Amino acid sequence: MPKGIMSVMKGVAAGLAVGMAAGAAGSMMLGNPRKNKRRIKKAVSAAENVLDSVQGMLR
């Protein structure tokens, strides 16, 4: 793959991961704060895993 396409795909994947984490955090702010912290940590962890997987596929 050309280097420019890989950079674009990494950027898209990073944007999606950050968007998912931000959306999950925003939608969960209305409930129990203690549960929200755990759920937000899980969402961020999942987003990191997705980003790592995409980077691994593009190498």
N, C-alpha and C positions, 0 to 999 in steps of 0.2 A: 504494500500500500504506500502511496506517496505520503511524505511527511506531513503535508498540509492537511490531508484528510484525517490522519491520525490525531492531529492537534484539535481539529474541529470535533471529532468524536469524543475525545477526552473532555473538551469543554461542555459538550452537550450532556455527557454523563454526569459531570460535576454539577451542572445546573439542575439536572433532574434530582440528583441526590440531595442537594441543599434545599430544593423546593419541597421534596417529600418530608424532610425533617422539619422544615419551617411550618408546613401545613399541619403536620401531626402535632407539633408543639402548640400552634395557635388554636387548633380545635379542642385540645385537651385542657386548656387553661380554665375552663369553667367548672371542673370537678374538684376532687380531693387533691390538695397540693402534694401530699406524700406519694400518692399513686402516680400523679403527673410526672414527678421527677423520674420515677422508674420507667415509665412509658417513654418519656423523652429520651432517656439514655438508651433504651432499646431501639428507638427509631433512628437515633444518630448512629448507633452501632450498625444497624442494618444498612443505612445509607453508605457508611464507610465500606462495608463488605461489598456492596454493589459496585462502588467506584473501584475498589481493588480488583474485582472480577473483570470489569471492563478494561482496566489497564492491562491486566494479564492477557486478555484476549487480543489486544491490539499490539502486543510485543511480538 
